[in-house]
């Protein structure tokens, strides 16, 4: 009971934090477009976003477990955009950017984490499956 | 059409889910693009700029608007020094895209709280990508509400310029299907 209460309270506090961030965002954007938002709207939007994040977390967890991993990597996140082409493309662009930023940091070596298969494969020759998939992503 | 639907299940699924929002998307992303473009440019944040411009191309194909903004700014800063600051004031939303809608530490916490397995971990790159995803979700929700508001104002609803919960209720199902 006590732990249950604590969990509920933690969720409430996280929701409050999210409410604040979303409220700021909505207020800022509404000012730009000469609009306004009722507090109820912001509350409802917070609830929607919170649920979406919770679902996303569970999706990601299941994706990475399906791949036999205990760590979520970018491949799992890319699956989030599978139902929406536009979203998929945005995420792909973002992924490229993240990879190039990390690549620079790691002295031009492709990112250590996300694609060890490619890094290892390049030294040895051409990996058949992995290289193709990663090169495209 | 029906026979095609019956045979190509995958195509059918992709189609209806993605195509219907397009009319919704197109108007909603127009304003987004106009806002985003200057937003990305002004703070001179290369990361944000590079990240957003491709997105705009994909979603709204509003390259012309972007270019106009570019030229407008260049001309202003070269010829009229007084005008340049005024424009900056006019677009105070600039930091919005440089700094995420949902702060990253909060998002990380929210994700970790919702994992069933407490040992689950997430890579930094993946975390950034999720951040982008959530930001797109929130932005899209807001822009669609805005459209919904405009539409219902046209139909003779309340015209006080206040986004209502009802607007969100109308768009939520499609939004969730799209994400």
Interface residues (C-beta under 8 A of the other chain):
Chain A: X10 X11 X14 X17 X18 X21 X22 X25 X26 X28 X29 X30 X31 X32 X33 X34 X35 X36 X37 X38 X40 X41 X44 X45 X48 X49 X50 X52 X53 X54 X56 X57 X58 X60 X61 X64 X65 X70 X71 X72 X73 X74 X76 X77 X78 X80 X81 X83 X84 X85 X86 X87 X89 X90 X91 X93 X94 X95 X97 X98 X99 X101 X102 X111 X113 X114
Chain B: X13 X14 X17 X18 X25 X31 X35 X47 X50 X51 X54 X55 X58 X59 X91 X92 X93 X96 X101 X102 X103 X106 X107 X109 X110 X111 X112 X113 X114 X115 X116 X117 X119 X120 X121 X122 X123 X124 X125 X126 X128 X129 X130 X132 X133 X134 X136 X137 X138 X141 X142 X145 X146 X149 X160 X161 X162 X163 X164 X165 X167 X168 X169 X172 X175 X176 X177 X178 X179
